[in-house]
Amino acid sequence: MGQTVEILTGKAELCRSIMGALPDWFSEPEVIEASAQAVEELPVFGYVEADVVTAMIALKPHLPDAVEIALIATRPEYHGHGAGRHLVDAAERFAQEAGARLLTVKTLAPRGRDEPQFEATRRFYDRTGFVKAEVFPKFWREDHPCLFMIKPLTDKQPGRTAL
Ligand SMILES: CC(C)(COP(=O)(O)OP(=O)(O)OC[C@H]1O[C@@H](n2cnc3c(N)ncnc32)[C@H](O)[C@@H]1OP(=O)(O)O)[C@@H](O)C(=O)NCCC(=O)NCCS
């Protein structure tokens, strides 16, 4: 059993290390480097098991109402062991403490190819409570359709109207 911790230093290096171990998902070095630079400026949480950061999540606040999962990734040898779910839980706590009512994420939409790894990612979001909001066919680029997913959060603040 591990624990979730906020990562305060070494975010870019952690990002390079985990994304670099997932070539089936992240095959372009420039995408990894851009992500590594971006996470330096974002709140990042890691899931730590036996002194290894086995998974990370980077959050982009769009306050007052939403927090976006900018990146979530689990080291391949730890897939399916619960780290990703713990990090979505951490994102939910972060969002609720910030007063937000939605968690959001953008991921690759189905595009008529045999890509079980991206299907698995969509399944993960499905299993962790996200719903498919809309597909934006050209949001990233022509052959890279974006699926926008959201997870409404339970309103725990007194005096606010629940969704
Ligand atoms: C997506 C990812 C972060 C999930 O992390 P994980 O630590 O393996 O996820 P968990 O073990 O916490 O799984 C949580 C739930 O998702 C489901 N799930 C995870 N991987 C799955 C898969 N390959 N196929 C189907 N369901 C899957 C689990 O069954 C679990 O559901 P359950 O508790 O109801 O059984 C991980 O697979 C990953 O790093 N993928 C590559 C990077 C990526 O796709 N990032 C997102 C880019 S938008």
The ligand as a Gaussian input file, in Angstrom:
#p B3LYP/6-31G(d) Opt

LIG

0 1
 C       -4.333000       5.450000     -17.508000
 C       -3.390000       5.057000     -16.368000
 C       -2.829000       6.340000     -15.711000
 C       -4.187000       4.263000     -15.336000
 O       -3.365000       4.075000     -14.206000
 P       -3.393000       2.733000     -13.330000
 O       -2.545000       3.013000     -12.120000
 O       -3.037000       1.583000     -14.165000
 O       -4.943000       2.673000     -12.953000
 P       -5.644000       1.889000     -11.723000
 O       -4.903000       0.627000     -11.458000
 O       -5.805000       2.827000     -10.572000
 O       -7.069000       1.552000     -12.343000
 C       -8.240000       2.294000     -11.999000
 C       -9.423000       1.711000     -12.727000
 O       -9.224000       1.798000     -14.138000
 C       -9.306000       0.505000     -14.721000
 N       -8.243000       0.324000     -15.708000
 C       -6.953000       0.672000     -15.571000
 N       -6.252000       0.262000     -16.649000
 C       -7.140000      -0.376000     -17.444000
 C       -7.018000      -1.056000     -18.685000
 N       -5.830000      -1.178000     -19.298000
 N       -8.117000      -1.597000     -19.238000
 C       -9.318000      -1.489000     -18.613000
 N       -9.495000      -0.880000     -17.422000
 C       -8.416000      -0.327000     -16.847000
 C       -9.024000      -0.459000     -13.583000
 O       -9.626000      -1.709000     -13.832000
 C       -9.612000       0.250000     -12.411000
 O      -10.990000       0.057000     -12.345000
 P      -11.654000      -0.801000     -11.155000
 O      -11.026000      -0.277000      -9.877000
 O      -13.089000      -0.479000     -11.278000
 O      -11.263000      -2.202000     -11.445000
 C       -2.238000       4.150000     -16.860000
 O       -2.777000       3.067000     -17.564000
 C       -1.236000       4.875000     -17.743000
 O       -0.219000       5.390000     -17.258000
 N       -1.494000       4.888000     -19.067000
 C       -0.576000       5.509000     -20.004000
 C       -0.622000       7.005000     -19.923000
 C       -2.004000       7.570000     -20.206000
 O       -2.785000       7.012000     -20.954000
 N       -2.279000       8.720000     -19.573000
 C       -3.482000       9.473000     -19.824000
 C       -3.293000      10.331000     -21.008000
 S       -4.764000      11.288000     -21.360000

